[in-house]
Amino acid sequence: MTLGKRHMQIAIVVMLATLVWNVYRSYWGGSSTTAAVQAPLLASVGPVPRADAPAAREVDPATIAAPPTVDLRAEPAWPRDPFLAPGESRDAVIAEAAPDPAGPDPVVRSILYSSDRRLALVDKRVVKIGDVIAAGTITDIQANAIVLRAPGGEIRRIELSRIASVSPAAEGVTRSK
């Protein structure tokens, strides 16, 4: 079914008739049904002040109770952590996320070394001094190596990888003719 010009005309006429009816009922033709529905609502709110009535009593700000003090340095005393599943503990999650100290050395692919900026591409991630990777914390980026402090405290220097450019034939890729 396609909507044509006639359908649009009918929709516009219905909208205009609805608008006229609602304006009429709101301003000139209020019914007893509307008053019966609004009466309990108005009773629960209380009397509506008139424009000529005296202003309501003002509240002195000094009489308002102060909010309770909150110590932001202490952890909140929640019954459980909302970010953990029931029965799961924060210690188990931290132990699970701890890096493996016996893992392989990270691969340093590239180093950007200048007087104002030092970045390195380590394990497909761009890092700067102070960033934490799986092997430890980056403490220095030198021209051809990175220096990192492992979780155990030992300081390690990892040289820039010398990856030779690999030809397609060396990768086992053959080209069809």
N, C-alpha and C positions, 0 to 999 in steps of 0.2 A: 504494500500500500504506500503510495506516495502522498505527501502532504502538499496540498496546493494552496492557491490564493484564498479559496473559500474557507479552508480550515483555519487559516490565520485570521480571517475576518471574524469567524465565530469565536475564536479564543479571545480576541480583543474586546468583542461585545460582552462576553461573559465576565472578563476582568473589570470592565467599566461598570457593569451592573453590580458586581460585588462591591466595588469601591463606593458607589453611590449608596448602596444599601447600608454599608458599615458607617458611613458618615451620617446618614439619616438617623440610624439607631443610636449612635453615640451622642449626637447633639440635640435632636428634636424628639426622637421617639423612644426614649428609654422605657423599657418594659418592666413589669413587676418581677419577672424572672431574673433580670440582671440585678435588681435591687436585692432580691432574696439571696443571690449568690454572693454579692459584695458585702452584705450586712455582717456576716460572721467574720469576714476578713477585716473589716474596719473595726469591729469590736475588739479583735485580738491586738490590733495595732494601737488602739487608743484614739482619743479625740485628735482631730487634725486641727492645728492652730490656725486661726483666722488671720487675715492680713491686718485687721484693726486691733487684734488682741495684744496685750503687753508681751514683751520678749520673755523667753524662758529664763529661768534662774541660771546665771553663769556659774561654772564650776571653777573653784580656785585650784590652780595647778599644784599648789603645795599640799593639797589634801589627797592627791592621787598617790597610791602606793607605788613604791619603787619596784622594778623587776628584781628577781632574785639574782645574786651574784653568781658568776660562772667562772671557775678556774680553768682557763684554756690550756694550761700546762699539763694538767692531769688527764688521763684517759677517761672517757665517759664510762659510767657504771652500767653498761647495757647488759641485759640478761644473756644475749648472744650476739655474735657478729652477724649483721644482716647480709654480708657478702659471702658467707660460708654456708655450705649445706648443713642441715642438722646432723650432729654427730661429728662434724669435721672441726679440727682445731687449727688455729693460726700457726702453731709450731710445726705441724705436719706439712702445711702448705709452704712455709719458709724452707724447711729441710728439703722438700721436693724440688724447690726452685733453685737451691744452692748449686753453683757451678761445680762441675767435676774437676778436681785439681789434677787428675791424671789424664785429662783429655789431651788431644793433639795440639801442637802449637798452632796459633792462628797464622793465616797466610796473609802477608803484607803485599798487596798487588801494586800499589802506587802511593807516592808521597808528594804532597804539595808543600814545598818548603820555601818560605819567603820571609822577609824581615817583619811583616805585619800579620802573617797568617801561616798556620801549620795544620795541615789536614792529612789524613792517610786513609787509604781504602783497605780495610782489614776485613777479611771474610765477607765480601760483598756489602760492606757497610762503611759509610764515611764517618770517621771519628776524629775528635779533637782531643787536646790534652784535658784530662779530667773525666773523660767518658769511661764507662764500665763495659767491658766485653766479657765473654765467657772465661777467658784466661786470666782476667784481672783488670786493674785500673790503669789507663794510659797515663804515665807520668811525664813523658817527654817524647817529642817527635823530632828526630834528627834527619839529616839530609838523606841517609840511606838505611835507616832503621827506626824502629819504635822501641821505647823503653816502657815496660809495664811492671806494676807491682802485683804479684800473685796474691790470692786470698791468704796464703800462709805467711806472707810478709817478704818472701824473697823477690829480688829485683831481677828481671830478665830482659835481655836485649834481643830483639827479633829483627833479623836483616830483611831487607827488601828482596822479594822473590825474583829470581832471574828466569822468567819464563820465556823460552825461545819461541819465536813465531813459528807456528806449526803450519805446514803446507797441507792442503786437502788430501794429498796422497798419503801423508804420514798419519792422518786421522782415520784412514781406511775408507775415505770417500772416493768413489770412482765416478768419472764423468762419462756419460754416454755420448757417442759421436753421431 
